[in-house]
Structures are given as structure tokens and as C-alpha cells.
Amino acid sequence: MSTEEDKLDDIHSDCGASEPYALQVTDDSMEPEFSNNCIVIIDPVGQCYHGQFVFVEYEGVRWFRKYEEKNGNKYLSPLNPTYPDILLDNSFDVIGIVIQKNENRKIKHYN
């Protein structure tokens, strides 16, 4: 039997899990498009497409990167060239895609 506390711990079980939410960027790996400390709005969808900015869990780590498909492979790519691409050679979970950013009171929408 499930308790109310169990339900609150599982973000994918309640209707709130399908609602967009805000996160703050905490590093410079996605600069210049997403600066450190900017706010992004995440749509918690279950899939992503080439070119989208995504939050993904891969091998126990959560990443904010650009999802890309190149030469039959899937990658998480930073925009800052000082960080490496991450080859997705195992299964991964899409936490959500970026649909909006708010930086210095300026809003930009993404598809």
C-alpha cells in the first residue's frame, strides 16, 4: 500500500509532474546562450529531438545540454567549447526540454 509520502517522492506519478517548472543554471557549460544563474523553464516531456536543449539523466548524473544526433550516434553537447560532448551509448532518461529562458528580465522562448 502506498502512503501519501511515497506519492510526493515520485515526481512522475502525480499530475504535477506534467507541469512546466523553473530551474537555475549553475555553471557556464551552456554559455553564451544560457549564462550562469539564468532561469530556464522546463517542460517535462518524455522524448527529445535533435537540436533541442534538454535535461537528461545519464548514468546517474543529470545534464543540461543540447541533444544532437550525428552519424547515427546520440550526444549531449555543451555550447561552451571548453566542455566535452557526452556520447549517449546507454539508455538515458529525458527529464525535460527547455521551453523558455529568463535572463535580466528578458524572456526567450524555445520550441
C-alpha positions as CSV (number, residue, x, y, z in Angstrom):
1,M,0.0,0.0,0.0
2,S,1.3,3.4,-1.0
3,T,1.4,6.3,1.5
4,E,1.0,9.9,0.8
5,E,4.7,10.4,1.5
6,D,5.6,7.8,-1.2
7,K,3.5,9.7,-3.7
8,L,5.3,13.0,-3.0
9,D,8.7,11.4,-3.6
10,D,7.8,10.1,-7.1
11,I,7.8,13.1,-9.4
12,H,6.4,11.1,-12.3
13,S,3.3,9.8,-10.6
14,D,1.2,12.9,-9.9
15,C,-0.4,15.3,-12.3
16,G,2.0,18.0,-11.2
17,A,4.8,16.0,-12.9
18,S,3.4,17.1,-16.3
19,E,3.6,20.8,-15.5
20,P,6.5,23.0,-16.6
21,Y,8.8,24.2,-13.8
22,A,11.8,26.6,-13.4
23,L,15.4,25.7,-12.8
24,Q,18.5,27.9,-12.4
25,V,21.6,27.3,-14.5
26,T,24.6,26.7,-12.2
27,D,27.6,26.7,-14.5
28,D,29.0,28.1,-17.7
29,S,28.8,24.9,-19.9
30,M,25.9,26.3,-22.0
31,E,27.2,29.8,-22.5
32,P,26.8,32.0,-24.4
33,E,23.1,31.1,-24.9
34,F,22.5,30.2,-21.2
35,S,24.6,32.2,-18.8
36,N,25.4,31.0,-15.2
37,N,22.4,31.9,-12.9
38,C,19.8,32.4,-15.7
39,I,16.4,30.8,-15.2
40,V,15.1,28.2,-17.6
41,I,11.6,26.8,-17.8
42,I,11.5,23.0,-18.4
43,D,8.6,21.1,-20.0
44,P,8.8,17.5,-18.5
45,V,8.3,15.6,-21.8
46,G,9.4,12.0,-22.3
47,Q,11.3,12.4,-25.5
48,C,13.6,14.9,-27.2
49,Y,14.7,15.8,-30.8
50,H,17.9,16.8,-32.5
51,G,18.8,20.4,-31.7
52,Q,16.7,20.8,-28.5
53,F,18.1,22.0,-25.2
54,V,17.4,19.2,-22.7
55,F,17.7,18.0,-19.2
56,V,18.7,14.3,-19.2
57,E,19.7,11.8,-16.6
58,Y,22.5,9.6,-17.9
59,E,24.4,7.0,-15.9
60,G,23.1,8.6,-12.6
61,V,24.1,12.2,-13.5
62,R,21.7,14.9,-14.6
63,W,22.9,17.1,-17.5
64,F,21.7,20.3,-19.2
65,R,22.9,20.1,-22.7
66,K,21.9,20.3,-26.4
67,Y,20.7,17.0,-27.7
68,E,22.3,16.1,-31.1
69,E,22.3,13.1,-33.4
70,K,25.4,12.8,-35.6
71,N,26.5,9.9,-37.8
72,G,24.0,7.6,-36.1
73,N,25.1,8.4,-32.6
74,K,23.4,10.5,-29.9
75,Y,25.2,13.2,-27.9
76,L,24.7,15.7,-25.2
77,S,26.7,18.7,-26.4
78,P,27.7,21.8,-24.4
79,L,27.7,25.2,-26.1
80,N,30.9,26.2,-24.3
81,P,33.7,24.5,-26.2
82,T,35.8,24.0,-23.1
83,Y,33.4,21.1,-22.1
84,P,33.4,17.8,-23.9
85,D,30.5,16.2,-25.8
86,I,28.9,13.2,-24.0
87,L,28.2,10.2,-26.1
88,L,25.0,8.5,-25.1
89,D,25.9,4.9,-25.6
90,N,23.5,3.6,-23.0
91,S,19.9,4.3,-22.2
92,F,19.0,7.7,-20.8
93,D,16.0,9.4,-19.3
94,V,14.7,12.7,-20.6
95,I,13.8,14.8,-17.6
96,G,12.5,17.7,-19.9
97,I,13.2,20.2,-22.6
98,V,13.9,23.9,-22.2
99,I,10.9,25.9,-23.5
100,Q,11.9,29.3,-22.1
101,K,14.7,31.3,-20.5
102,N,14.6,34.4,-18.4
103,E,17.7,36.4,-18.1
104,N,17.9,40.0,-16.9
105,R,14.1,40.3,-17.2
106,K,14.3,39.3,-20.9
107,I,12.3,36.2,-21.9
108,K,13.2,34.0,-24.9
109,H,11.0,31.0,-26.0
110,Y,12.3,27.7,-27.5
111,N,10.5,25.0,-29.4
